Amino acid sequence: PKQKAAVLFMSLPPEMSAQLFSELGPEEVQAITLEITQLPSIAPEVRASVINEFLNSSGGGGGGGAATQMQVPAAGMATQRFSSSGMPPGMGVMPTGPAAAINRPFGFLRRIEANTASQLISREHPQTIAVILSYLETEQASSILDNLIPSVQTEVAHRLAGLGEVPKEVLRELEKVLESKLQKAIDEGFESSYDGKDRLFKILNKADRGTEESVIFGLTQTSPHLASDIKTKLCDFEDLNSIDQASLSQVLRLVDDKDLILALKGANKELAERVYRVYGPDKANTIRSDVESVAQVSWEDIRAAQQQIRNILRGLVSLGKIRFK
């Protein structure tokens, strides 16, 4: 059962696996983590079978191709653990509504959380997004609109206000395109082989901090060398203080000034001074002045900026371009 769950986590896109991790208890997370790092190469058809078993078990069946495959969990099943096979619960989708609602145009999107749906449609033409939102429940449509960038929000709102009747043929074609994208999100996980540690790193890189810390703690107890290896890759913003000056300079060259200013607003003095020393006197004084002039900034904004820099650091670490002191 644990091995089957590990196959599932390795086969799904990292974002989905990370979300599933967040729904499990610490012991389950740690057990599956170890299995992931020890799995041999898994044939694509085996991974496909495991995913389909999971989706069919938690989704309640029905027709609809890729749309039906994404319909998990069904209402009332979100807390079930797929106990017969050791699978975790569903993949962060909306509770199911009446069958008639699901059968409406874009009904399959009602099963998907707003942030997932917005990622799916964000690169569509604003007119297309407006059409899609017009067929969703008001609350979900509003949440999806919130997740779009401001310029797109404005354009979509304008087109939504002037929207008329849309031919059924157009709606069917749009549904096919979106269902194909959903299927592609699943298929992207079907690679021919995996490096367990690399896959685990990618999953944890998308996970929340609590899940990340839980996994590292568990691995420290059972496999210290593996924990050390993963922890090195999962460095955080504060770890800028642990890399050499040349590596720090390499990271900062890729950082947006706005992110840097906000991040330093919440940084300890030692780290801030190390950062200033990377730059010439004029640039350092400008950044220092900008940091000091920032007022009424939320911790959420500071943390978001630090995470942007953390992501750059992690990317360079994974490429072997960072040296620790």
ABEGO torsion letter per residue (X at the ends): XAAAAAAAAAABBAAAAAAAAAABBAAAAAAAAAAAAABBBBBAAAAAAAAAAAAAAAAGEEBGEAAAAABOBBBGAAABAGAAAGBBBBAGBBBBBBAAAAABBGAAAAABBAAAAAAAAAABBAAAAAAAAAABBAAAAAAAAAABBAAAAAAAAAAAAABBBBBAAAAAAAAAAAAAAAAAAAAAABBABBBAAAAAAAAAAABBAAAAAAAAAAAAAABAAAAAAAAAAABBAAAAAABBAAAAAAAAAABBAAAAAAAAAABBAAAAAAAAAABBAAAAAAAAAAAAABBGBBAAAAAAAAAAAAAAAAAAAAAGABBBX
